[in-house]
Amino acid sequence: MVVKISKVPFEEALNMTGFSKFNLLMFMLCSSVIVAMVFEIYSVSYLVPASVCELDTTSTQQGLMAGLPLIGVITTSHIWGYLADTRGRRKILCVSMTIGFVAGAAAALSPNWIVLSILKFLSSAAVSGSSAIALALLSECTPASRRSTLLLLTTSAFLSCTGIMAILSIPILPMKFAFYIPYLDIHFNSWRLLNLIFCLPCLLNAFGVVCAYESPKYLLSKGEDKKALEILKGIFEMNSGKSGDLYQVSSVVLDEDNASTTSKGFLATLAAQIFPMFKPPLLKNTLLLGFMFILVFTCINSFIVWLPFMVDAFMSSVEKGFTEMTMCEMIRLARNSTQTEENTACTMNRTAMTMVFGISIMLAVLNAVASGVINFIGKRRLFIGIQILSGLAGILINVSSIWPLSAVLFIMLLTDVINFGFLSAFAVDLYPTYVKAKAVCLMVMLGRGSTILGINVLKNLIENNCEAAFYIFGGVTIAGGVIGLLLPADPSLFNQKTKI
């Protein structure tokens, strides 16, 4: 006879479901959603230069094509967060992935650069909130003792897929086939095929999300206690291999303030979702996390965007024997030597893409290591340590004339990208369920929006005052580590281990 316990707090009830098969499958699904989002948003990095010969685009048009997906992300991600908080994580993820695939696949048949830009804008806008929603879903289905670890591991998926995209483009883009489609007056060729491959994860995830559970915490916040309990029983059954009837919980209560609104109308409901984030007690979290997202995204995303350019310039100088120079001197040398060279190849440089792949995988591995020690060191300590080490590495690059050391320092600078996962973990922990997805989407929107400024500032500094770029961005990164002291302290590590 199983003794049933009533009115069990949600976190305790979730912990009683165990940690096993279900959690692994949910992690794989949510990581796959993040991969699909990255593939769709960042596909323009490969499609724009590869389509130059066919679409005959100018530099201005190429810049617009590359920038529109990011604009789509910035303008719509908060809307997807609102929908996820009011309509459900699972349902909105399914809609997002479906629209993303349809618009992304249609882009492969674009007759000109305008249609291509519009469709990539729509596909990127469709998937813009999917990573934040996936993180919210994963966090609400994972016991607290393992939550930060899984959330941080999703950053490894993000980092890996940027390298995977580079590797996929190496054999596909050089292909010479071309099938003429009379109705559209286009030739279906290699870059269009690559576009289809990049949007396939959206289709696969649309099916995957249909088979997944809704967040039991979300259902509980909406008053659907019986559905939430049934899902918890299902999780227990998958994890333990036992009948759901043996689950010891008979009723669950939400162990947080629930200010979910019953307001009618889109604007009223949207306002009810937004306003709590900008008044006590959530105002402090919103201001602090918003500032941290802007700072970290601006500093490191800018280097990630220009990674192929900087690595290619660095290795070009090394191959020519100019090794006793600082990294900035190498970049200037490579830039000056190619200013008069004409490059009309409608494909990406293989060496640069291979190096991007290697660096991406290395960062993904480092992120996995960080996720393995987070329960022993703590989120805040790791965040601060990574910020300071990354910033110091950026500053020291300017004084190193030993190229292997410069390479190591540059990779250390890039490790700050791991803090994307830490900030997301802080966000899902600090906001209640009824605004969680909206809040995470808003934070990511602020970070990505600030990246536009960082990208342009960094590129201008690299071309005109390279040393200042590393001093400024490295110094700001260190300042972010100091400000990180204001983030919530980690719970007692001893208590966490006891609960595990």
N, C-alpha and C positions, 0 to 999 in steps of 0.2 A: 504494500500500500504506500503510494507516494504522498507525502505530506505537502500540501499546497500552501504557498505563502501569498497573502493578498497585499495590495498596495505597495508593491516593491518599487523603489526609485529606479528610473530607467537605466542609469549607468550600472547599477547593481544587477538588474535583470539582464542587461546586455552581457555583462561579465559572466553570468551564469550560463550563457549559451556556449561558452568555450571559445577557443581560437584554433581553427583548423581549416578544413577543406573549403568551407564557404568563404572565409576571409581571404584565402588565397585566390579563389575565383573572382571575388569582388575586386581585389587589388589588380588582377590581370585585366579585368574589364575596364576599370577606371584608368589604368595606365594606357590601355589601348585607345580610349577616348582622347586622352591627351596627345598621343601620337597622331591620331587622325586630325586633331586641331592644328598641330604644328605642320604636318604635311600640307594641309590646305592653305594655311596663312603664309608659310614661307616658301611655297612652291614657286612664287614669282621670282625668287632669287635665281632660279634655274631657267624658268620659262621665258622671262623677259630677254635675256641675252641670246637664248637659243632661237627665239622667233624673229630676231632682227632681220635676217635675210629675206624671209617670206613676207613679213608684215611691213618691212621698210620703215621702221620707226626711227625717229630722231632721238637725241639724248634727252631732250625735254619730255618727249612722249614716254620714253623708257622710265624716267624718273616718276612720272605720274602713274604709270602702270605699277611700279614697285611700291608706291606710297598709298594707293587706294585701299589695298587690303587692311593696312594698319589703321586707316581712317575708319573703315568699316568696323573693326574691332573696338576702337575707342568709342564710337557713337552708339553701339548697340549692346555691349556686354552687360551694362547695368540693367537693360530691359530683360535680358535673359535671366539675370539674377532675380529680378522681381517676379517673373513668371514661375521660376523654380520654387520660390518661397510661397507662392499663392496657388500654383497648380500641381506641384509635385516634381521632385527631382527626376524620376524615371520617365515620366511623360514628356517633359520638356527636353531631356537629353535625346529621346527618340526623334522628336520633331526636329531638333537642331541637326542631328546627324543626317537625317533624311534630306532636309533642304540643302545642307552642305554638299551632299553627294550629287543631287540633281543639278544644282548650279555649277558645281565643279566639273562634272562630266560634260555639261553643255559647253563649258569654256573650251573644251578640246575641239569644238566645231566652229570656233569663232572665225568669221570671214575677215575681220580687221582688228586693229588694236583697241578701238573704242569698245566694241562688243566684248573683247577679251577682258578689258579693264572692268567693265560693268559687272560681268559674270563673276570675276574673281572678287570684286567688292562684295557681291551678294553672298558668295560661298563663305568668305571670311567672316562677314557679319553673322551668318547663320551659326558658325561654330565658335564665335567669339567668347561666349560664356561657358562653353562646355567644360573647360578644364576646372573652372571654379565650381561648377555644379558637381562635377565628378568628385572633386575633393570633399565637398560637403557631404555627398552620398557616402563616400568611403569612410569619412570620419564618424558618421552617424551609425555605421554598421560595424565599427571596430571597437573592441574593448579599450578603455583609456590607457591601459598599461602598454599596449602595442600601437596605439594610434599615431603617435609622432613618428615612429619608425616607418610605418607604411606610407604616411604622407610624404616623408622625406624621400623614400625610395621612388615615388612617382617622378621626382625631379631627375632621377637617373634615366627614366624613360624619355623625358623631354630632351635631355642632353644627348642620349644615344641616337634619337631619330634624326637630329640635325646632321649627324655623320652618316647615317644610313641613306638619307636623301642624296648626299654627295656621292656615295658609292653606287647607288642605283643609276645616277645620271651618267656615270663613266661608260658603261657598255651601251646604253640606250641612245644618247644624243648623237653619237657619231654614225648611227645607222643611216643608210642612204635610200631606203624605200620611200615611195610616195604614191599613194592611191588617190586618184582624182575623184572628187565628188561633184558632179555637174550642177546639182541643184544649189549648192552653197558656193560653187566656184572656188573650192579650196583643195589643197592636196593634204591628205592625212599622212603625216610624216612622224619623225622621231619625237619632236618636242610635244606633239599632240598625244602620242602614246604615253610619254612620261607623265603628262598631265592626268591622263586616265588612271595610271598606276598610283599617282599621289592621292587621288580622291577615293580609291577603293576602300581604305580603312573606314571611311565614313559609312559606307554601305554595310560593311561587316559589323560595325558597332551598332548600327540601327537595329539589326537583328539581335545582337547580343543584349542590348538594353531591354528589348521586349521580353526576353527570357529571365530578366533579373527581378529581384524584389525591390519594392519601393522602400525608402528609408522608414523604418519603424518609428524613429524619433519624430520625423515630419508628420506621420499619421497621428501620433500621439498629440502633437501640438495643434492638430486640427480637430481634436476630439474624437477621432476614430480609434478608440481604445481597443476594440475587439480585433480590428484588422492588424493593429500593431502587435497585439499578443500572438495572433496567428503567425505573423512573420517571424517573431522571436522563437516560436515553437519550431518553425521551419528551419531557422538557422541552427537551433539546438540539434535538430534531427540530422542535418547535414554534417555538423561538426562532430557529433558523438556517435553517429550510426545507430542511435536508439530511437524508439518511438517518441514522437512529440508529446504524447500523453505523460511521459516521464519527466517533462520539464516542470520544475517545482513552483513556478510562478502562476498564480491564478488571475492576477490583475496588476497593472503597471500604472505608475503615476509619473508625470514629467517633473524631474527634479531641477526646475529652473523657472524663472518668471516667464509667463506666456502672455504676451501682449498682442496676440494675433487678433486682427480686426475683422469685423463683419460688415465693414463699410461697403456700400454699393457704388458701382461706377469705377472706371479705370483710374481716373485722376485721384479720387478720394482714397482708393486702396493703395495706389502708388505712393501718395503722400504719407499714408499710415506706415508704409514700409520704410520710407526714407527718414522721416523726422526723428524716430527713436535713436538713430545713429548720431544725430547732431544735438542731442541734449543729454544731460546726466541720466543715468550713470555711464552711457556708452560714448559720450562725447570725447572723453579723454582717450579711449581706445581708438576712435576714428581719427583724431588729430595725430596721435603718435604713429599709428600704423600707416596712415596715409603719407605722412612725411617720410617714414622709413622706406615704403615702397617706391616713392619718387626718387629718393636718394640712391637706393641700391640699383633700381632699374636703369636710372640715368647713367650711373658710373659703369656698370658692367655690361649692360645690353649694347651700349655703344661700341665697346670693344668686340663683342660677339659679332655684330653686324659687319665690322671692318676686318674681321679675323682673316678671311682669305687674302685680302689685299696686303695686310701687314706680314703675314707668314710668308707669302710668296716673295715679297720684297726682301725679307730677312734671308730666306734660303737662297735667293738669287745671288745675293752678295757673298754668301758663304761658298757657293759653287764656283764663283769667280775668283775666290782666294782672298777676298777682302774681309778677313776675320778679326783683325785687331782694331775693331771699331765698336762704338756703342750702337745699340739697336736703332736709334734715331739717325745716326750717320749712315747706317746700312739702308734704311728706308729712303733717305734723301738720294743716296747713290743710285739705287734701283730706279727711283722715280725720274731722276735726271737722264739716266741712260735709255729710258723708254719714251721720253716725251716726244721724240721725233720719229719713233717707230710706228708704223701703221699696222693695226691689228684688225682684220676684217673677218676673222674666224667666228662662225656662228655656233660656237660651243664653248664649254667651260674648260679651263686649264686643268689637266688631269692631275698634275703634281699638287696644285693647290687644293683640289678636292680630296686627294688622298691624305694630305696633311690635316685638313679640317676633320676628316673622319677619325684620324688617330688621336687628335686632341679631344674631340668630342667623347670618344670611348674612354679616354684617360680620365676626363672629368666625371663621366658617369660612374666609373669605378671608385673614384675618390668620394663621390656622393654616397655610394653604397656603403663604404667604410664609415662615413660620418653617421649614416643611419644606424649602423651596428653599435656605435658607442654612445648614441644620444641618451640612452637610459642610464648610463654611467656618469656622463659628464653634464648633461642637461642642455636644453635648447638655447637658453640665453648665453651660457658660457661659450658654447660652440659658435653661436652667431657672432659674439664679440671677438672671439679669437680669430675666426676666419676673416672678419672685416679688417682687423688690425694687420694681420699677416699679409693679406692681399694688398692693402694700401702701402705697407712698407716695401713690398716687392716692386710695386709700381714706381716708387720713388727711387729705389736702388738701381733700377734698370738704366737710369741715366749715368750712373758712375761705373758701370761694368763694361769693359772692353774685351772681355773673354766671352766668345760667342756661345759656348755651351752653358755658361753661367747665366748669360742674358736669356737664353731659351728657357732655362729652369725658372728664372724670375718672372718671365712673361706668363708661363703656365700657372705659377703661383698667383699672379694677378688675376687670372681668369677663374681661379677657384672660388672667387666671390659669388659666382653664379649659383653655387650650392645654397647660398642664403635665400634664394627664391623660395626653396622648399621650407626653410625655417619660418620665413615670414608668412607663408600660407598656413603653416601649422599654428602659428600664433593667432592668425585671423579666425580659423575655425574653432579655436579654443575659447576666444574672448567674446564671441558674439552668440546670443541665444538662437535657437533653431528658427524662429519666425523671421529673422532677418539675416541668417548666416550666409546663404547663397548670394543674396543681394550685396551684403557687405564685402564678401570676397571678390565678387565681380567689380565692385566699385574700386577696391584697392588695386586690383590688377589694371583696371582702366586708367587710374591715375599714374601707375608705373609705366604703362605702355605709352601713355600720352606724353609723359616727360621724356621718353626715349627719343622722340622725334627731335627735340631740342638737343639732347645729348649727342645724337648721331651727327648732326650738322656742326655742332661746336667742335667735337673731336676731329672730324674730317678737316675742318678749317685749321685747327691747331697742328695736326699732323703735317699739313702742307706748308704752313708758315712758321710754326714754332713748336716742333715736335717735342722738345724737352719739356716745355710748359705743359703739354698735354698730360704727360706722365706725372709731373709734379702736382698739377691741379686735381686730376682725377684720383691720384693716389692719396693726396691730402684729404679730399672730401670723403674717400672711403674710410680712412682712419677716423675721421670725425663721426662717421656713421657708427663705428664701433663704440666710441665713447657715448654717443646718444643711446646706443643699445642698452646701456645701464638702466634706462628708464623702463625697459620692457619688463613684464611680470617675471618675478623670480620663479625658478623651477621648484616644484614641490619637493619635499624631502626625498632624496634618492633612496634612502633606506626604506621609507614607507612604500615607494613604488616597487622596490624589489620584493617587499613583503607581500604586496598584493598579487604580484605575478605568481 
